[in-house]
Amino acid sequence: MNAHSTHTPNVEQLRRRIRSFVREQIIPAEPRPGETLQPEELQRLKDAAAGEGLLSVHVSEEHGGAGVPLRDWPVLFQEAGHSPIGPAVLNIMAPDEGNMHMLSLVANEEQKERYLRPLAAGQVRSSFAMTEPHPGAGSDPNSLTSSAEFSDGQWVLNGHKRFISGAYEASFFIAMMRTPAHGDSPEGATMFFVDADNPGVRVGEPIHTVDTTIAGGHPHVYFDDCKVDSSAVIGAVGRGFEYAQVRLGPARLTHCMRWLGLARRSLDIALDRAEKREIFGDKLYRLGLAQELIAQCEIDIETSAALIEKTARKLEEDEAAGRSLSSIAKVYVSEAVYRVIDRCVQICGGDGVSDGLPLIQYLNEVRPFRIYDGSTETHKFAIARRASSRRRKEVQAGAPDQGTAALRPCDGDDSRC
């Protein structure tokens, strides 16, 4: 991995420690392609990571992490992502990682002690319950249909959620519900803590997908007259969509970081294969067609890494601008990572699509990434709208109209004539 000189010595040392731990302890424990890591084995590895001080590095030291700032997450998350189970072991996998980040910024101190601290310690799991069956919230959060009403001193939650990652193993849910105006708070959406043992919440039927690295599946979850106290409100009533953006901007980017680590490993596997494989009288890596595939992989990986680094810095400097850039990063990196691993499968030929190598499983793991946390098409829609809006504002503010200058007729005093 290149360009580590831009990071502090402490971060570089932590990166090296994660790299060693992944290669020495996590990779030997990886399940075979198509199989899943058993919960007891995951916990054993988590305990080992905690013993090395490598658990939840993105969380503040105050709440049990290493306190690494967001701008330094990319190199660490990529090292963890070198193994498909690495992020889960190091407790930086979705949905827990995004939930920890949001709670560190939005939850009150009592909630942090009750929910964030054990989550950061790897003692519990969590889920983020927002997505709903059609026509409810999916790509468009404004379509939220699940609701909560305040009655007799409690909030009563009702709704049907689907694709709730990690739900089977979650100790608590962060549930997004539409709420009416309440006190000084406007009508909108509100986030609630809901403990998994609350009698009003039920984890339902599974949704079978091709990916396996998010433990706890992606099932349906039902809230039926689910009652919680006002202490379960996260932040302020009516501001749930705002908090969702706080969560989703970095969460999209950390997906990019983790899966780019797996793309790097895939290329390593393909390069090792190309170094040893002889065909048509020469080593595979010397053949032009293979070189084209390898070069395109290198270009996609380095371009993705640069975009991730830029977005991480922007999220720290200007959170709103960073969210916009995170959409661009999510689109580009999700497509690039898939291209890289697909090319690596191609380089490895028949073995690439067999369980003799893990590449085809990696391809299955990253394919949903182009849909999860907003599909490529949804993000492109938003990216295009923001670009048009930005340009309109520039023109209205009297910015030089370079885009249409060539369309205007010129006169003798015009330098274009």
Buried (B, 14 or more C-beta within 10 A) or exposed (E): BEEEEEBEEEBBEBBEBBBEBBBEBBBEBBBEBEEBBEEEBBEBBBEBBBEEEBBBBBBBEEBBBBEBEBBBBBBBBBBBBBBBBBBBBBBBBBBBBBBBBBBBEBBEEEBBEBBBBBBBBBBBBBBBBBBBEEEBBBBEBEEBBBBBBBEEEBBBBBBBBBBBBBBBBBBBBBBBBBBBEBEEBEEBBBBBBBBBEBEBBEBBEEEEBEBBBBBBBBBBBBBEEBBBEEEBBBBBBBBBBBBBBBBBBBBBBBBBBBBBBBBBBBBEBBBEBBEEBEEEEEEBBBBEEBEEBBEBBEEBBEEBBEBBBBBBBBBBEEBEEBBBBBBBBBBBBBBBBBBBBBBBBBBBEEBBBEEEBBBBBBBBBBBBBBBBBBBBEBBBBBBEEEEEEEEEEBEEEEEEEEEEEEEEEEEEEEEEE
